[in-house]
């Protein structure tokens, strides 16, 4: 086997020491909220950075050290969140679509 493949699997991508996908989602949500607060309330952006953005990023770093493949888990969860429909009405969970 090639070494770069093993290295890519063993070390998933990170953004400022947090898993990439949750960190990008966090930054997108936080900056959107920050710009809305700036537009409507003339909010000081430093409060938003120190009270919301920084602690949530620290939480993502802690979760990323516990589960390094958190990004891959979130990417894999998307296709499996669909509900399955059956032509026969039944109660409970079903495994077949």
Secondary structure as the mmCIF struct_conf table of DSSP 4:
data_model
#
loop_
_struct_conf.conf_type_id
_struct_conf.id
_struct_conf.beg_label_comp_id
_struct_conf.beg_label_asym_id
_struct_conf.beg_label_seq_id
_struct_conf.end_label_comp_id
_struct_conf.end_label_asym_id
_struct_conf.end_label_seq_id
HELX_RH_AL_P HELX_RH_AL_P1 UNK A 3 UNK A 10
BEND BEND1 UNK A 11 UNK A 11
STRN STRN1 UNK A 14 UNK A 15
TURN_TY1_P TURN_TY1_P1 UNK A 16 UNK A 17
STRN STRN2 UNK A 18 UNK A 19
HELX_RH_AL_P HELX_RH_AL_P2 UNK A 20 UNK A 41
HELX_RH_AL_P HELX_RH_AL_P3 UNK A 45 UNK A 48
HELX_RH_PI_P HELX_RH_PI_P1 UNK A 49 UNK A 53
HELX_RH_AL_P HELX_RH_AL_P4 UNK A 54 UNK A 66
TURN_TY1_P TURN_TY1_P2 UNK A 68 UNK A 69
HELX_RH_AL_P HELX_RH_AL_P5 UNK A 70 UNK A 77
TURN_TY1_P TURN_TY1_P3 UNK A 78 UNK A 78
HELX_RH_3T_P HELX_RH_3T_P1 UNK A 79 UNK A 81
HELX_LH_PP_P HELX_LH_PP_P1 UNK A 82 UNK A 84
BEND BEND2 UNK A 87 UNK A 88
BEND BEND3 UNK A 91 UNK A 92
BEND BEND4 UNK A 95 UNK A 95
#
